[in-house]
């Protein structure tokens, strides 16, 4: 087992205090958005087996079956198929969707064929992989996930009493659900930018005055004045996770994170189609191809099981579970047929011979037995084979 040295990504939306507080270090004053644990080529974790630090991605590439196990390599190829993160949102993230596997492969091959540089600002597909993901709250965590029923969205917009929104309200009330949502989002994202900015400014005044169920949107307009993504966001369900609750996001599900600290686990991909709430590239036609215009409740998860509490999801690239280790309680021996990353978020537990503090993590190669002991909280990320 290897203690991980991890990279913290300083994205502008990151909290300046949440990750330092978890780690027990002084804030730098700069945003600290995500701590990456894994072997993503953009920021692989590093390990030291006695000959100096090496990127975990290089260690795995040198001996895929030895590190990941034959079953994992046979199913997912010679790379770690998930990326584990601590995510700290101090400001809203972009409103976005992710492609499924076929869409990602087709989009990646198309952009490769057209010669779009992999690091170009307008590139949509950075790799040929899908990006299902889940977020598990460590603090109260606000987000948006999936489309509301159109009539519910119409009532929310109507309650603002903004004249320029009335055609959108009528549209949501006059069509079959999926058609209404598609037409509404298309209309908002393709409207004249100056006219839409004026509407969003009126919405800003209304949500700030009304408060209550409009409070999340007051946060959005504060950070993104005039952005049509504010109106698009009102089509989505608002979700407030309590610590320990999680949310799964499959392909095509529109979502955005607003505020809070959480553990995020996702397939090892960086493919994002954005609808707004961002200065980054927004590709409306491609977004409309990828988004699923299906209203419904968010896919919220609570851990199930005795000892190892599992967050069940419908995909195999990752599996998240949690151990709540009580003082004086029995130790736990983990399954060891797959690679895993263990993350401490509270207390002072032991993973084998390694003592962990909050924010510390370890990589456990397939085949290595690990016993958890002591007291604290450990999240376990692995795969299903």
Secondary structure as GFF3:
##gff-version 3
##sequence-region A 1 385
A	DSSP	beta_strand	2	3	.	.	.	ID=ss1
A	DSSP	beta_strand	7	9	.	.	.	ID=ss2
A	DSSP	alpha_helix	18	23	.	.	.	ID=ss3
A	DSSP	beta_strand	34	38	.	.	.	ID=ss4
A	DSSP	beta_strand	46	48	.	.	.	ID=ss5
A	DSSP	beta_strand	53	55	.	.	.	ID=ss6
A	DSSP	alpha_helix	56	62	.	.	.	ID=ss7
A	DSSP	alpha_helix	64	68	.	.	.	ID=ss8
A	DSSP	alpha_helix	70	76	.	.	.	ID=ss9
A	DSSP	beta_strand	82	89	.	.	.	ID=ss10
A	DSSP	beta_strand	95	97	.	.	.	ID=ss11
A	DSSP	alpha_helix	101	113	.	.	.	ID=ss12
A	DSSP	beta_strand	133	137	.	.	.	ID=ss13
A	DSSP	beta_strand	141	147	.	.	.	ID=ss14
A	DSSP	alpha_helix	150	158	.	.	.	ID=ss15
A	DSSP	three_ten_helix	163	165	.	.	.	ID=ss16
A	DSSP	alpha_helix	166	174	.	.	.	ID=ss17
A	DSSP	alpha_helix	177	190	.	.	.	ID=ss18
A	DSSP	alpha_helix	193	210	.	.	.	ID=ss19
A	DSSP	three_ten_helix	212	214	.	.	.	ID=ss20
A	DSSP	alpha_helix	215	223	.	.	.	ID=ss21
A	DSSP	alpha_helix	229	233	.	.	.	ID=ss22
A	DSSP	beta_strand	236	241	.	.	.	ID=ss23
A	DSSP	beta_strand	246	249	.	.	.	ID=ss24
A	DSSP	beta_strand	255	267	.	.	.	ID=ss25
A	DSSP	beta_strand	273	276	.	.	.	ID=ss26
A	DSSP	alpha_helix	284	290	.	.	.	ID=ss27
A	DSSP	beta_strand	300	301	.	.	.	ID=ss28
A	DSSP	beta_strand	308	311	.	.	.	ID=ss29
A	DSSP	beta_strand	319	325	.	.	.	ID=ss30
A	DSSP	beta_strand	332	333	.	.	.	ID=ss31
A	DSSP	beta_strand	340	347	.	.	.	ID=ss32
A	DSSP	beta_strand	350	351	.	.	.	ID=ss33
A	DSSP	beta_strand	354	355	.	.	.	ID=ss34
A	DSSP	beta_strand	361	364	.	.	.	ID=ss35
A	DSSP	beta_strand	371	373	.	.	.	ID=ss36
A	DSSP	beta_strand	376	382	.	.	.	ID=ss37
###
